Amino acid sequence: MTLVQDKFDYQPISRVEENGRRKYKTPVGPSVYSVTTILDATSDKTAIYEWRKKVGEQKANQITHEAASRGTRMHNYLETYIKTGVWPSPGSNPFAKQSHRMAETILKNAFDNLDEIYGTEVNLYIPSLYAGTTDLVAMYKGNLSICDYKQTNKPKKIEWIENYMIQLCAYIEAHNDMFGTNISEGHIFMCSKDYQYQQFDLWPDDFERYKKIWWNRVYQFYDALS
């Protein structure tokens, strides 16, 4: 499998950090905050604070760092495969092997349903409002979709991942705005560190509901800045 490059004119945009928050420099208008920054700033963090208090700051930081590193490696394996058509080797590093097997789990469970792939690590934005990077733009069972990979320490319930669904909506809205598409479907391909696969699907019936939540979060974020 190789990346199909001629469907949409995807262009890279640069990331910058301002006051500890991620922004993107877009071709039009000023730098804008990232989707993840907006979601983080408008989320209820009560459960996270309680968890950090329970396990202790040092342990919480260790777990968070390990999860982020694991996820980055997992994403890189999948991105390399899409771009080259060759499944990469993890080498002898045990942490890399774990991420490699997680990526392989997603590959085996999700990629058979992808008819064509149009972009990987695709930068999307709405001028003056927000920007972000989606993992995958592809035809999923015949429908143009936005897809993201997620790693997790343990399997998730649907009620725990609302932000992931909202994130898909943010990317969908930006893609539709930039390219005149009419996407209303997204998919989350998730693997836990013990190699359990989960998939969460954003279907058109739920798209409008999550889209409204996303725009409310955008308004809430900018209201707080003013």
NUVEXZA-473126 format. One line per 3 residues: for each residue x, y, z of N, C-alpha, C. Coordinates in steps of 0.2 Angstrom, whole numbers, plus 5000, padded with zeros to 4 digits. Layout:
X/Y/Z/X/Y/Z/X/Y/Z; ...
// end
This chain:
5004/4994/5000/5000/5000/5000/5004/5006/5000; 5003/5011/4996/5006/5017/4996/5001/5023/4996; 5004/5029/4998/5000/5035/4998/4997/5037/4992
4991/5038/4991/4988/5041/4985/4989/5049/4986; 4992/5052/4981/4994/5059/4982/4991/5064/4978; 4986/5062/4974/4984/5067/4969/4976/5069/4970
4973/5067/4976/4966/5068/4977/4965/5075/4979; 4969/5077/4984/4969/5084/4987/4976/5087/4988; 4976/5093/4988/4982/5097/4988/4984/5098/4995
4986/5093/4999/4988/5094/5006/4995/5098/5006; 4995/5103/5010/5001/5107/5011/5003/5107/5019; 5009/5106/5020/5011/5107/5027/5011/5114/5030
5009/5114/5036/5010/5121/5040/5014/5120/5046; 5017/5125/5048/5022/5124/5054/5019/5125/5061; 5021/5122/5066/5019/5123/5073/5023/5128/5076
5020/5131/5081/5024/5136/5085/5021/5135/5092; 5025/5137/5097/5023/5137/5104/5023/5144/5107; 5017/5146/5110/5016/5152/5113/5013/5151/5120
5017/5154/5124/5015/5153/5131/5013/5146/5133; 5017/5141/5131/5016/5134/5132/5010/5131/5129; 5007/5134/5124/5001/5132/5120/5003/5131/5113
5001/5126/5110/5003/5125/5103/4998/5129/5098; 5002/5132/5093/4998/5136/5088/5001/5133/5081; 4997/5135/5076/4999/5134/5069/5000/5140/5065
5005/5141/5061/5005/5146/5056/5002/5144/5050; 4996/5147/5048/4992/5145/5042/4994/5150/5037; 4993/5148/5031/4994/5153/5025/4990/5159/5025
4984/5159/5028/4979/5164/5028/4978/5166/5036; 4979/5173/5037/4977/5175/5044/4983/5174/5049; 4981/5175/5055/4986/5175/5060/4987/5167/5062
4992/5166/5067/4993/5159/5069/4987/5158/5074; 4985/5151/5073/4979/5149/5077/4981/5144/5082; 4976/5143/5087/4977/5138/5092/4976/5131/5089
4979/5126/5092/4977/5119/5089/4971/5116/5092; 4968/5111/5088/4962/5108/5091/4963/5105/5098; 4969/5102/5099/4970/5099/5105/4971/5104/5111
4974/5110/5109/4974/5115/5114/4967/5117/5116; 4963/5118/5111/4956/5121/5113/4952/5115/5117; 4953/5109/5115/4949/5104/5119/4952/5103/5126
4959/5104/5127/4962/5103/5133/4959/5109/5138; 4959/5115/5135/4957/5121/5139/4950/5121/5141; 4946/5117/5137/4939/5117/5139/4936/5111/5142
4940/5106/5144/4939/5100/5147/4938/5100/5154; 4934/5096/5157/4933/5095/5164/4939/5090/5166; 4944/5093/5170/4950/5089/5172/4949/5086/5179
4943/5086/5182/4942/5083/5188/4945/5076/5189; 4943/5072/5184/4945/5065/5185/4953/5064/5184; 4956/5068/5180/4963/5068/5179/4967/5071/5186
4964/5076/5188/4967/5079/5195/4967/5073/5200; 4961/5070/5201/4960/5065/5206/4965/5059/5205; 4966/5057/5198/4970/5052/5197/4978/5054/5199
4980/5060/5197/4987/5062/5198/4988/5062/5206; 4983/5064/5209/4983/5065/5217/4984/5058/5220; 4980/5053/5217/4980/5046/5219/4987/5043/5218
4990/5043/5212/4996/5040/5211/5002/5044/5212; 5001/5050/5213/5007/5054/5215/5010/5058/5208; 5012/5064/5209/5015/5067/5203/5020/5064/5199
5025/5061/5203/5031/5058/5199/5028/5052/5195; 5024/5048/5198/5022/5042/5195/5017/5044/5189; 5013/5049/5190/5008/5051/5185/5012/5054/5179
5018/5058/5180/5022/5060/5175/5025/5055/5171; 5027/5050/5174/5031/5044/5171/5026/5040/5167; 5020/5039/5169/5015/5035/5165/5013/5040/5159
5012/5046/5160/5010/5050/5154/5015/5051/5149; 5022/5051/5151/5027/5051/5147/5028/5045/5143; 5027/5039/5146/5028/5033/5143/5022/5032/5138
5016/5034/5140/5011/5033/5135/5012/5038/5129; 5014/5044/5130/5015/5048/5124/5021/5045/5119; 5026/5043/5122/5031/5040/5118/5029/5034/5114
5025/5030/5118/5022/5024/5115/5018/5026/5109; 5014/5031/5110/5009/5033/5104/5013/5036/5099; 5018/5040/5100/5022/5043/5095/5025/5037/5090
5028/5032/5093/5031/5027/5090/5026/5023/5086; 5021/5022/5089/5015/5018/5085/5013/5022/5079; 5012/5028/5080/5010/5032/5074/5015/5032/5068
5022/5033/5070/5027/5033/5066/5027/5027/5061; 5026/5021/5064/5026/5015/5061/5021/5014/5055; 5015/5017/5057/5009/5017/5053/5011/5022/5047
5013/5028/5049/5015/5033/5044/5020/5030/5039; 5025/5027/5041/5030/5025/5037/5028/5019/5032; 5023/5015/5035/5020/5010/5030/5016/5013/5025
5012/5018/5026/5008/5021/5021/5012/5025/5016; 5018/5028/5018/5022/5032/5014/5026/5027/5009; 5028/5022/5012/5033/5017/5008/5030/5011/5006
5025/5009/5009/5022/5002/5007/5026/4996/5010; 5031/4998/5014/5035/4993/5017/5034/4993/5025; 5032/4987/5028/5031/4987/5035/5038/4988/5039
5039/4993/5043/5046/4994/5046/5047/4989/5051; 5053/4988/5053/5056/4984/5058/5057/4988/5065; 5055/4985/5071/5056/4989/5077/5063/4989/5080
5067/4984/5077/5074/4983/5080/5073/4979/5086; 5078/4980/5091/5079/4976/5097/5076/4980/5103; 5075/4986/5103/5072/4990/5108/5065/4987/5111
5065/4985/5117/5058/4982/5119/5053/4987/5119; 5054/4993/5120/5048/4998/5120/5046/4999/5113; 5051/4999/5108/5049/5000/5101/5045/4994/5099
5047/4988/5101/5044/4982/5099/5036/4982/5102; 5035/4985/5108/5028/4985/5110/5024/4990/5106; 5027/4996/5104/5023/5000/5100/5022/4997/5093
5027/4994/5090/5027/4990/5084/5021/4985/5084; 5021/4982/5089/5015/4977/5089/5008/4980/5090; 5008/4986/5093/5002/4989/5093/5000/4992/5087
5005/4995/5083/5004/4997/5076/5001/4992/5072; 5004/4986/5072/5003/4980/5068/4995/4978/5070; 4993/4978/5076/4986/4977/5078/4981/4981/5075
4983/4988/5074/4979/4992/5071/4979/4991/5063; 4985/4989/5060/4985/4988/5053/4981/4982/5052; 4981/4977/5056/4977/4970/5054/4970/4971/5055
4968/4975/5059/4961/4976/5061/4957/4982/5057; 4961/4987/5055/4958/4993/5052/4959/4993/5045; 4965/4992/5042/4967/4994/5036/4963/4990/5030
4961/4984/5031/4957/4980/5026/4951/4984/5024; 4948/4989/5028/4942/4992/5027/4944/4999/5023; 4950/5000/5022/4952/5007/5019/4953/5005/5011
4949/5008/5007/4949/5007/5000/4955/5011/4997; 4955/5017/4999/4961/5021/4996/4963/5026/5002; 4969/5028/5002/4972/5033/5007/4974/5039/5003
4972/5045/5005/4974/5051/5002/4979/5055/5006; 4979/5054/5012/4984/5058/5016/4986/5055/5023; 4992/5056/5025/4994/5054/5032/4997/5060/5035
4996/5061/5041/4998/5067/5045/4996/5073/5041; 4990/5074/5040/4987/5080/5036/4986/5086/5040; 4988/5091/5038/4987/5098/5042/4981/5101/5039
4976/5102/5044/4970/5105/5042/4968/5111/5046; 4965/5116/5043/4963/5122/5047/4957/5126/5045; 4955/5130/5049/4950/5135/5047/4953/5142/5049
4954/5146/5044/4958/5153/5045/4955/5157/5051; 4960/5159/5055/4958/5163/5061/4955/5160/5067; 4954/5153/5066/4950/5149/5071/4954/5144/5074
4956/5139/5070/4960/5133/5073/4963/5129/5068; 4968/5125/5070/4971/5120/5065/4973/5114/5069; 4975/5109/5065/4977/5103/5068/4979/5098/5063
4981/5092/5065/4984/5087/5061/4980/5080/5062; 4977/5078/5057/4974/5071/5057/4978/5066/5055; 4978/5060/5057/4982/5055/5056/4981/5052/5049
4975/5052/5046/4973/5049/5040/4967/5052/5037; 4967/5053/5031/4961/5054/5026/4961/5048/5021; 4955/5045/5022/4954/5039/5018/4947/5037/5016
4946/5033/5011/4940/5030/5009/4939/5024/5014; 4934/5024/5018/4933/5019/5023/4926/5016/5021; 4927/5010/5018/4921/5006/5016/4917/5010/5011
4921/5014/5007/4918/5018/5001/4916/5025/5003; 4917/5027/5009/4915/5034/5011/4921/5038/5013; 4922/5044/5011/4928/5048/5013/4927/5049/5020
4933/5048/5024/4932/5049/5031/4939/5052/5034; 4938/5054/5040/4944/5056/5044/4945/5051/5049; 4952/5049/5050/4953/5043/5054/4959/5045/5059
4959/5043/5065/4964/5044/5070/4966/5038/5073; 4973/5037/5074/4975/5032/5079/4976/5034/5086; 4974/5030/5090/4975/5031/5097/4978/5025/5101
4983/5027/5106/4985/5022/5110/4982/5023/5117; 4981/5017/5121/4978/5018/5127/4981/5013/5132; 4982/5015/5139/4984/5011/5144/4980/5005/5145
4973/5006/5144/4968/5001/5145/4962/5002/5141; 4959/4997/5139/4953/4998/5134/4948/5004/5137; 4945/5007/5132/4941/5013/5134/4933/5011/5133
4929/5015/5137/4922/5015/5135/4920/5021/5131; 4915/5020/5127/4913/5026/5123/4912/5032/5127; 4909/5032/5133/4908/5038/5136/4914/5041/5139
4920/5038/5138/4926/5041/5141/4930/5045/5135; 4928/5044/5129/4932/5047/5123/4928/5052/5119; 4924/5056/5123/4920/5061/5119/4925/5066/5116
4930/5068/5119/4935/5072/5116/4938/5070/5109; 4939/5063/5109/4941/5060/5103/4936/5061/5097; 4930/5060/5099/4925/5061/5094/4924/5068/5091
4924/5073/5096/4924/5080/5095/4930/5082/5090; 4936/5079/5092/4942/5080/5088/4941/5078/5081; 4938/5073/5079/4936/5070/5073/4932/5076/5069
4927/5078/5073/4923/5083/5070/4926/5090/5068; 4931/5092/5072/4935/5098/5071/4939/5097/5064; 4942/5091/5063/4946/5090/5057/4941/5089/5051
4935/5086/5052/4931/5085/5047/4928/5092/5044; 4927/5097/5049/4924/5103/5047/4930/5107/5044; 4936/5106/5046/4941/5110/5042/4943/5107/5035
4942/5101/5035/4943/5098/5028/4938/5100/5023; 4931/5100/5026/4926/5102/5022/4927/5109/5020; 4929/5113/5024/4930/5120/5023/4936/5122/5018
4941/5118/5018/4947/5119/5014/4946/5116/5007; 4942/5110/5006/4942/5107/5000/4935/5106/4997; 4930/5109/5000/4924/5108/4998/4921/5101/4998
4923/5097/5003/4921/5090/5003/4914/5090/5008; 4911/5085/5008/4905/5084/5012/4906/5078/5017; 4912/5078/5020/4913/5072/5025/4908/5073/5031
4906/5067/5033/4902/5067/5039/4903/5061/5043; 4909/5058/5042/4911/5051/5045/4918/5051/5047; 4919/5048/5053/4926/5047/5056/4927/5041/5060
4933/5039/5060/4934/5033/5064/4941/5033/5068; 4940/5030/5074/4946/5030/5079/4948/5023/5079; 4954/5022/5077/4957/5015/5078/4962/5015/5084
4960/5011/5089/4964/5011/5095/4966/5005/5097; 4972/5005/5100/4975/4999/5103/4978/5000/5110; 4977/4996/5115/4980/4996/5121/4987/4993/5122
4990/4995/5127/4997/4993/5128/4998/4985/5128; 4992/4982/5130/4992/4975/5130/4989/4972/5124; 4988/4976/5118/4987/4974/5112/4979/4972/5111
4975/4975/5114/4968/4974/5113/4965/4980/5108; 4962/4978/5103/4960/4983/5098/4953/4985/5099; 4952/4992/5098/4945/4994/5099/4944/4999/5093
4938/5000/5091/4936/5005/5085/4930/5008/5087; 4931/5015/5087/4925/5019/5088/4923/5023/5082; 4917/5023/5080/4915/5026/5074/4910/5032/5075
4912/5037/5071/4908/5043/5071/4904/5042/5064; 4898/5041/5065/4893/5040/5059/4890/5046/5058; 4887/5047/5052/4884/5054/5050/4878/5055/5055
4874/5050/5058/4869/5052/5062/4871/5055/5068; 4877/5054/5071/4880/5057/5077/4884/5064/5075; 4886/5065/5069/4890/5070/5067/4888/5077/5069
4881/5078/5068/4879/5085/5069/4879/5086/5077; 4878/5081/5081/4878/5082/5088/4885/5084/5090; 4890/5080/5088/4897/5082/5090/4899/5088/5087
4897/5090/5081/4899/5096/5078/4897/5102/5082; 4891/5102/5085/4888/5107/5089/4892/5108/5095; 4894/5102/5098/4898/5102/5104/4905/5105/5103
4908/5104/5097/4915/5106/5095/4914/5114/5094; 4909/5117/5091/4909/5124/5090/4907/5127/5096; 4904/5124/5101/4902/5127/5107/4909/5128/5111
4913/5123/5111/4920/5123/5114/4924/5128/5111; 4924/5129/5105/4928/5134/5101/4926/5141/5104; 4919/5142/5104/4917/5149/5107/4919/5150/5114
4918/5144/5118/4920/5144/5125/4927/5146/5126; 4932/5143/5122/4939/5145/5122/4940/5152/5121; 4938/5154/5115/4939/5161/5114/4936/5166/5118
4930/5165/5121/4927/5169/5126/4931/5170/5132; 4935/5164/5134/4939/5164/5140/4945/5169/5139; 4947/5169/5132/4953/5173/5131/4952/5180/5131
4946/5182/5129/4944/5189/5128/4943/5193/5135
// end
